[in-house]
Amino acid sequence: MTGHLDITVHQIYGATDAAVVFAVSKKDPKFHTSVIVGIDLDNKKIGDVGAYEGSVEGAITTGLYVMAYKKDSPHM
């Protein structure tokens, strides 16, 4: 199952046949993450999008914890 996330891309770094894209969510839960986007330069096409295992899910989970415990923390 895939979902839709409303994000803003704030950095892109080139890599061999790919780009590393850093993004931040626009809505709750707030999180920062990165993904690797494959690039086929010969055919000018975007390839697969991937991430290190669990990195996107972990970022979203952290954002959910912040939302859940925001009222309990005097610093938020």
Biopython code that builds the backbone (N, CA, C, O; Angstrom):
import numpy as np
from Bio.PDB.StructureBuilder import StructureBuilder

atoms = [
    (1, "MET", "N", (0.842, -1.177, 0.000)),
    (1, "MET", "CA", (0.000, 0.000, 0.000)),
    (1, "MET", "C", (0.888, 1.241, 0.000)),
    (1, "MET", "O", (1.815, 1.344, 0.803)),
    (2, "THR", "N", (0.613, 2.152, -0.872)),
    (2, "THR", "CA", (1.355, 3.402, -0.898)),
    (2, "THR", "C", (0.421, 4.543, -0.545)),
    (2, "THR", "O", (-0.780, 4.495, -0.810)),
    (3, "GLY", "N", (0.994, 5.558, 0.054)),
    (3, "GLY", "CA", (0.199, 6.711, 0.447)),
    (3, "GLY", "C", (0.747, 7.972, -0.182)),
    (3, "GLY", "O", (1.784, 7.962, -0.845)),
    (4, "HIS", "N", (0.044, 9.032, 0.034)),
    (4, "HIS", "CA", (0.452, 10.326, -0.499)),
    (4, "HIS", "C", (0.884, 11.216, 0.655)),
    (4, "HIS", "O", (0.176, 11.339, 1.655)),
    (5, "LEU", "N", (2.043, 11.832, 0.512)),
    (5, "LEU", "CA", (2.547, 12.763, 1.510)),
    (5, "LEU", "C", (2.718, 14.126, 0.859)),
    (5, "LEU", "O", (3.217, 14.231, -0.262)),
    (6, "ASP", "N", (2.308, 15.153, 1.554)),
    (6, "ASP", "CA", (2.491, 16.515, 1.069)),
    (6, "ASP", "C", (3.793, 17.031, 1.655)),
    (6, "ASP", "O", (3.873, 17.331, 2.846)),
    (7, "ILE", "N", (4.826, 17.135, 0.799)),
    (7, "ILE", "CA", (6.166, 17.509, 1.268)),
    (7, "ILE", "C", (6.722, 18.685, 0.486)),
    (7, "ILE", "O", (6.224, 19.043, -0.582)),
    (8, "THR", "N", (7.758, 19.271, 1.041)),
    (8, "THR", "CA", (8.540, 20.291, 0.358)),
    (8, "THR", "C", (9.965, 19.770, 0.241)),
    (8, "THR", "O", (10.568, 19.374, 1.239)),
    (9, "VAL", "N", (10.497, 19.768, -0.952)),
    (9, "VAL", "CA", (11.886, 19.378, -1.162)),
    (9, "VAL", "C", (12.754, 20.579, -0.823)),
    (9, "VAL", "O", (12.538, 21.671, -1.348)),
    (10, "HIS", "N", (13.736, 20.383, 0.054)),
    (10, "HIS", "CA", (14.575, 21.520, 0.430)),
    (10, "HIS", "C", (16.044, 21.360, 0.058)),
    (10, "HIS", "O", (16.801, 22.326, 0.145)),
    (11, "GLN", "N", (16.466, 20.167, -0.355)),
    (11, "GLN", "CA", (17.837, 19.972, -0.831)),
    (11, "GLN", "C", (17.848, 18.804, -1.803)),
    (11, "GLN", "O", (17.113, 17.833, -1.622)),
    (12, "ILE", "N", (18.675, 18.895, -2.827)),
    (12, "ILE", "CA", (18.895, 17.782, -3.746)),
    (12, "ILE", "C", (20.398, 17.684, -3.987)),
    (12, "ILE", "O", (21.045, 18.666, -4.351)),
    (13, "TYR", "N", (20.945, 16.487, -3.780)),
    (13, "TYR", "CA", (22.357, 16.252, -4.034)),
    (13, "TYR", "C", (22.493, 15.195, -5.116)),
    (13, "TYR", "O", (21.807, 14.173, -5.086)),
    (14, "GLY", "N", (23.375, 15.443, -6.064)),
    (14, "GLY", "CA", (23.612, 14.492, -7.136)),
    (14, "GLY", "C", (24.445, 13.317, -6.665)),
    (14, "GLY", "O", (25.294, 13.448, -5.784)),
    (15, "ALA", "N", (24.188, 12.171, -7.266)),
    (15, "ALA", "CA", (24.948, 10.951, -7.014)),
    (15, "ALA", "C", (25.076, 10.228, -8.352)),
    (15, "ALA", "O", (24.492, 10.665, -9.344)),
    (16, "THR", "N", (25.816, 9.152, -8.395)),
    (16, "THR", "CA", (25.975, 8.393, -9.620)),
    (16, "THR", "C", (24.639, 7.760, -10.000)),
    (16, "THR", "O", (24.116, 6.916, -9.272)),
    (17, "ASP", "N", (24.091, 8.172, -11.140)),
    (17, "ASP", "CA", (22.811, 7.669, -11.656)),
    (17, "ASP", "C", (21.647, 7.851, -10.674)),
    (17, "ASP", "O", (20.681, 7.088, -10.697)),
    (18, "ALA", "N", (21.749, 8.867, -9.815)),
    (18, "ALA", "CA", (20.698, 9.094, -8.817)),
    (18, "ALA", "C", (20.808, 10.501, -8.242)),
    (18, "ALA", "O", (21.747, 11.244, -8.527)),
    (19, "ALA", "N", (19.830, 10.834, -7.434)),
    (19, "ALA", "CA", (19.857, 12.064, -6.646)),
    (19, "ALA", "C", (19.332, 11.732, -5.259)),
    (19, "ALA", "O", (18.404, 10.937, -5.108)),
    (20, "VAL", "N", (19.933, 12.347, -4.247)),
    (20, "VAL", "CA", (19.439, 12.203, -2.883)),
    (20, "VAL", "C", (18.594, 13.435, -2.609)),
    (20, "VAL", "O", (19.075, 14.564, -2.707)),
    (21, "VAL", "N", (17.333, 13.211, -2.264)),
    (21, "VAL", "CA", (16.371, 14.294, -2.095)),
    (21, "VAL", "C", (15.987, 14.390, -0.625)),
    (21, "VAL", "O", (15.501, 13.425, -0.035)),
    (22, "PHE", "N", (16.211, 15.568, -0.037)),
    (22, "PHE", "CA", (15.847, 15.820, 1.352)),
    (22, "PHE", "C", (14.545, 16.602, 1.363)),
    (22, "PHE", "O", (14.385, 17.577, 0.628)),
    (23, "ALA", "N", (13.608, 16.159, 2.214)),
    (23, "ALA", "CA", (12.281, 16.764, 2.216)),
    (23, "ALA", "C", (11.774, 16.937, 3.647)),
    (23, "ALA", "O", (12.243, 16.291, 4.584)),
    (24, "VAL", "N", (10.798, 17.833, 3.774)),
    (24, "VAL", "CA", (10.108, 18.066, 5.043)),
    (24, "VAL", "C", (8.610, 18.043, 4.768)),
    (24, "VAL", "O", (8.159, 18.507, 3.721)),
    (25, "SER", "N", (7.842, 17.502, 5.707)),
    (25, "SER", "CA", (6.392, 17.438, 5.523)),
    (25, "SER", "C", (5.781, 18.825, 5.684)),
    (25, "SER", "O", (6.267, 19.647, 6.461)),
    (26, "LYS", "N", (4.709, 19.071, 4.938)),
    (26, "LYS", "CA", (4.004, 20.354, 5.029)),
    (26, "LYS", "C", (2.949, 20.339, 6.129)),
    (26, "LYS", "O", (2.593, 21.389, 6.664)),
    (27, "LYS", "N", (2.450, 19.156, 6.467)),
    (27, "LYS", "CA", (1.361, 19.019, 7.434)),
    (27, "LYS", "C", (1.776, 18.048, 8.532)),
    (27, "LYS", "O", (2.809, 17.385, 8.433)),
    (28, "ASP", "N", (0.962, 17.971, 9.575)),
    (28, "ASP", "CA", (1.213, 17.010, 10.643)),
    (28, "ASP", "C", (1.023, 15.600, 10.119)),
    (28, "ASP", "O", (0.129, 15.375, 9.303)),
    (29, "PRO", "N", (1.813, 14.659, 10.546)),
    (29, "PRO", "CA", (2.911, 14.818, 11.485)),
    (29, "PRO", "C", (4.117, 15.449, 10.796)),
    (29, "PRO", "O", (4.456, 15.086, 9.669)),
    (30, "LYS", "N", (4.754, 16.384, 11.471)),
    (30, "LYS", "CA", (5.940, 17.050, 10.919)),
    (30, "LYS", "C", (7.130, 16.099, 10.992)),
    (30, "LYS", "O", (7.375, 15.477, 12.026)),
    (31, "PHE", "N", (7.865, 15.989, 9.891)),
    (31, "PHE", "CA", (9.054, 15.142, 9.870)),
    (31, "PHE", "C", (9.983, 15.588, 8.748)),
    (31, "PHE", "O", (9.566, 16.255, 7.801)),
    (32, "HIS", "N", (11.241, 15.206, 8.874)),
    (32, "HIS", "CA", (12.265, 15.418, 7.858)),
    (32, "HIS", "C", (12.762, 14.043, 7.438)),
    (32, "HIS", "O", (12.915, 13.156, 8.277)),
    (33, "THR", "N", (13.017, 13.858, 6.147)),
    (33, "THR", "CA", (13.512, 12.574, 5.670)),
    (33, "THR", "C", (14.259, 12.765, 4.353)),
    (33, "THR", "O", (14.327, 13.871, 3.816)),
    (34, "SER", "N", (14.807, 11.689, 3.854)),
    (34, "SER", "CA", (15.467, 11.726, 2.550)),
    (34, "SER", "C", (15.158, 10.442, 1.799)),
    (34, "SER", "O", (14.901, 9.399, 2.400)),
    (35, "VAL", "N", (15.187, 10.536, 0.476)),
    (35, "VAL", "CA", (14.995, 9.386, -0.395)),
    (35, "VAL", "C", (16.023, 9.448, -1.517)),
    (35, "VAL", "O", (16.593, 10.501, -1.803)),
    (36, "ILE", "N", (16.244, 8.311, -2.139)),
    (36, "ILE", "CA", (17.170, 8.228, -3.268)),
    (36, "ILE", "C", (16.335, 8.007, -4.525)),
    (36, "ILE", "O", (15.553, 7.059, -4.606)),
    (37, "VAL", "N", (16.509, 8.887, -5.498)),
    (37, "VAL", "CA", (15.750, 8.829, -6.740)),
    (37, "VAL", "C", (16.699, 8.424, -7.864)),
    (37, "VAL", "O", (17.675, 9.119, -8.145)),
    (38, "GLY", "N", (16.402, 7.294, -8.502)),
    (38, "GLY", "CA", (17.206, 6.853, -9.637)),
    (38, "GLY", "C", (16.965, 7.749, -10.843)),
    (38, "GLY", "O", (15.843, 8.195, -11.084)),
    (39, "ILE", "N", (18.026, 8.007, -11.597)),
    (39, "ILE", "CA", (17.922, 8.868, -12.777)),
    (39, "ILE", "C", (18.576, 8.168, -13.965)),
    (39, "ILE", "O", (19.736, 7.762, -13.898)),
    (40, "ASP", "N", (17.824, 8.033, -15.044)),
    (40, "ASP", "CA", (18.328, 7.478, -16.296)),
    (40, "ASP", "C", (18.643, 8.658, -17.209)),
    (40, "ASP", "O", (17.763, 9.159, -17.910)),
    (41, "LEU", "N", (19.902, 9.101, -17.200)),
    (41, "LEU", "CA", (20.287, 10.287, -17.973)),
    (41, "LEU", "C", (20.197, 10.063, -19.477)),
    (41, "LEU", "O", (19.881, 10.988, -20.225)),
    (42, "ASP", "N", (20.474, 8.838, -19.924)),
    (42, "ASP", "CA", (20.416, 8.565, -21.358)),
    (42, "ASP", "C", (19.010, 8.755, -21.923)),
    (42, "ASP", "O", (18.838, 9.285, -23.020)),
    (43, "ASN", "N", (18.008, 8.318, -21.162)),
    (43, "ASN", "CA", (16.624, 8.423, -21.619)),
    (43, "ASN", "C", (15.854, 9.564, -20.964)),
    (43, "ASN", "O", (14.663, 9.751, -21.215)),
    (44, "LYS", "N", (16.554, 10.325, -20.116)),
    (44, "LYS", "CA", (15.952, 11.467, -19.410)),
    (44, "LYS", "C", (14.683, 11.062, -18.668)),
    (44, "LYS", "O", (13.625, 11.670, -18.832)),
    (45, "LYS", "N", (14.816, 10.008, -17.838)),
    (45, "LYS", "CA", (13.679, 9.499, -17.080)),
    (45, "LYS", "C", (14.055, 9.318, -15.619)),
    (45, "LYS", "O", (15.210, 9.074, -15.271)),
    (46, "ILE", "N", (13.037, 9.446, -14.777)),
    (46, "ILE", "CA", (13.189, 9.176, -13.357)),
    (46, "ILE", "C", (12.980, 7.689, -13.140)),
    (46, "ILE", "O", (12.059, 7.097, -13.702)),
    (47, "GLY", "N", (13.828, 7.090, -12.332)),
    (47, "GLY", "CA", (13.718, 5.662, -12.054)),
    (47, "GLY", "C", (13.047, 5.403, -10.720)),
    (47, "GLY", "O", (12.149, 6.134, -10.301)),
    (48, "ASP", "N", (13.495, 4.361, -10.071)),
    (48, "ASP", "CA", (12.925, 3.968, -8.786)),
    (48, "ASP", "C", (13.241, 4.997, -7.703)),
    (48, "ASP", "O", (14.258, 5.689, -7.751)),
    (49, "VAL", "N", (12.340, 5.076, -6.731)),
    (49, "VAL", "CA", (12.539, 5.906, -5.544)),
    (49, "VAL", "C", (12.654, 4.965, -4.364)),
    (49, "VAL", "O", (11.804, 4.098, -4.161)),
    (50, "GLY", "N", (13.701, 5.137, -3.597)),
    (50, "GLY", "CA", (13.900, 4.255, -2.450)),
    (50, "GLY", "C", (14.503, 5.009, -1.280)),
    (50, "GLY", "O", (14.875, 6.176, -1.398)),
    (51, "ALA", "N", (14.593, 4.327, -0.157)),
    (51, "ALA", "CA", (15.171, 4.906, 1.052)),
    (51, "ALA", "C", (15.811, 3.781, 1.847)),
    (51, "ALA", "O", (15.526, 2.606, 1.615)),
    (52, "TYR", "N", (16.677, 4.145, 2.786)),
    (52, "TYR", "CA", (17.221, 3.141, 3.686)),
    (52, "TYR", "C", (16.075, 2.543, 4.476)),
    (52, "TYR", "O", (15.150, 3.250, 4.876)),
    (53, "GLU", "N", (16.136, 1.253, 4.699)),
    (53, "GLU", "CA", (15.026, 0.530, 5.321)),
    (53, "GLU", "C", (14.581, 1.179, 6.628)),
    (53, "GLU", "O", (15.364, 1.326, 7.566)),
    (54, "GLY", "N", (13.321, 1.560, 6.668)),
    (54, "GLY", "CA", (12.726, 2.111, 7.872)),
    (54, "GLY", "C", (12.974, 3.585, 8.117)),
    (54, "GLY", "O", (12.447, 4.138, 9.082)),
    (55, "SER", "N", (13.765, 4.244, 7.269)),
    (55, "SER", "CA", (14.111, 5.645, 7.558)),
    (55, "SER", "C", (12.912, 6.584, 7.425)),
    (55, "SER", "O", (12.726, 7.460, 8.269)),
    (56, "VAL", "N", (12.108, 6.419, 6.396)),
    (56, "VAL", "CA", (10.933, 7.276, 6.219)),
    (56, "VAL", "C", (9.893, 6.950, 7.289)),
    (56, "VAL", "O", (9.317, 7.847, 7.904)),
    (57, "GLU", "N", (9.661, 5.665, 7.500)),
    (57, "GLU", "CA", (8.702, 5.252, 8.526)),
    (57, "GLU", "C", (9.120, 5.750, 9.906)),
    (57, "GLU", "O", (8.281, 6.194, 10.691)),
    (58, "GLY", "N", (10.413, 5.675, 10.199)),
    (58, "GLY", "CA", (10.920, 6.144, 11.489)),
    (58, "GLY", "C", (10.721, 7.640, 11.670)),
    (58, "GLY", "O", (10.378, 8.098, 12.760)),
    (59, "ALA", "N", (10.935, 8.402, 10.601)),
    (59, "ALA", "CA", (10.741, 9.851, 10.668)),
    (59, "ALA", "C", (9.271, 10.188, 10.925)),
    (59, "ALA", "O", (8.960, 11.069, 11.726)),
    (60, "ILE", "N", (8.377, 9.483, 10.244)),
    (60, "ILE", "CA", (6.944, 9.720, 10.441)),
    (60, "ILE", "C", (6.529, 9.320, 11.858)),
    (60, "ILE", "O", (5.771, 10.038, 12.510)),
    (61, "THR", "N", (7.025, 8.180, 12.331)),
    (61, "THR", "CA", (6.712, 7.732, 13.689)),
    (61, "THR", "C", (7.175, 8.754, 14.722)),
    (61, "THR", "O", (6.455, 9.036, 15.680)),
    (62, "THR", "N", (8.361, 9.308, 14.536)),
    (62, "THR", "CA", (8.855, 10.335, 15.453)),
    (62, "THR", "C", (7.937, 11.548, 15.440)),
    (62, "THR", "O", (7.638, 12.109, 16.494)),
    (63, "GLY", "N", (7.489, 11.954, 14.269)),
    (63, "GLY", "CA", (6.549, 13.073, 14.165)),
    (63, "GLY", "C", (5.246, 12.794, 14.888)),
    (63, "GLY", "O", (4.671, 13.688, 15.508)),
    (64, "LEU", "N", (4.774, 11.544, 14.811)),
    (64, "LEU", "CA", (3.552, 11.160, 15.523)),
    (64, "LEU", "C", (3.752, 11.196, 17.037)),
    (64, "LEU", "O", (2.861, 11.625, 17.770)),
    (65, "TYR", "N", (4.931, 10.741, 17.514)),
    (65, "TYR", "CA", (5.227, 10.814, 18.945)),
    (65, "TYR", "C", (5.251, 12.260, 19.429)),
    (65, "TYR", "O", (4.744, 12.566, 20.508)),
    (66, "VAL", "N", (5.834, 13.137, 18.638)),
    (66, "VAL", "CA", (5.858, 14.559, 19.009)),
    (66, "VAL", "C", (4.443, 15.086, 19.143)),
    (66, "VAL", "O", (4.139, 15.800, 20.099)),
    (67, "MET", "N", (3.570, 14.744, 18.200)),
    (67, "MET", "CA", (2.177, 15.193, 18.272)),
    (67, "MET", "C", (1.480, 14.630, 19.514)),
    (67, "MET", "O", (0.738, 15.340, 20.193)),
    (68, "ALA", "N", (1.725, 13.355, 19.804)),
    (68, "ALA", "CA", (1.034, 12.685, 20.912)),
    (68, "ALA", "C", (1.465, 13.212, 22.274)),
    (68, "ALA", "O", (0.651, 13.298, 23.193)),
    (69, "TYR", "N", (2.748, 13.565, 22.410)),
    (69, "TYR", "CA", (3.270, 13.946, 23.712)),
    (69, "TYR", "C", (3.567, 15.436, 23.834)),
    (69, "TYR", "O", (4.212, 15.863, 24.792)),
    (70, "LYS", "N", (3.109, 16.221, 22.882)),
    (70, "LYS", "CA", (3.385, 17.652, 22.873)),
    (70, "LYS", "C", (2.867, 18.325, 24.145)),
    (70, "LYS", "O", (3.558, 19.169, 24.715)),
    (71, "LYS", "N", (1.681, 17.971, 24.591)),
    (71, "LYS", "CA", (1.078, 18.595, 25.775)),
    (71, "LYS", "C", (1.812, 18.228, 27.051)),
    (71, "LYS", "O", (1.769, 18.981, 28.024)),
    (72, "ASP", "N", (2.495, 17.070, 27.067)),
    (72, "ASP", "CA", (3.191, 16.616, 28.273)),
    (72, "ASP", "C", (4.532, 17.302, 28.488)),
    (72, "ASP", "O", (5.069, 17.265, 29.595)),
    (73, "SER", "N", (5.080, 17.925, 27.460)),
    (73, "SER", "CA", (6.418, 18.503, 27.554)),
    (73, "SER", "C", (6.331, 20.017, 27.768)),
    (73, "SER", "O", (5.640, 20.707, 27.019)),
    (74, "PRO", "N", (7.020, 20.533, 28.777)),
    (74, "PRO", "CA", (7.024, 21.978, 29.006)),
    (74, "PRO", "C", (7.844, 22.736, 27.970)),
    (74, "PRO", "O", (7.761, 23.962, 27.894)),
    (75, "HIS", "N", (8.645, 22.013, 27.161)),
    (75, "HIS", "CA", (9.536, 22.666, 26.192)),
    (75, "HIS", "C", (8.938, 22.770, 24.801)),
    (75, "HIS", "O", (9.587, 23.308, 23.904)),
    (76, "MET", "N", (7.728, 22.277, 24.588)),
    (76, "MET", "CA", (7.132, 22.300, 23.248)),
    (76, "MET", "C", (6.019, 23.293, 23.173)),
    (76, "MET", "O", (5.400, 23.448, 22.121)),
]
sb = StructureBuilder()
sb.init_structure("model")
sb.init_model(0)
sb.init_chain("A")
sb.init_seg("    ")
for serial, (resi, resn, name, xyz) in enumerate(atoms, 1):
    if name == "N":
        sb.init_residue(resn, " ", resi, " ")
    sb.init_atom(name, np.array(xyz, "f"), 0.0, 1.0, " ", f" {name:<3s}", serial, name[0])
structure = sb.get_structure()
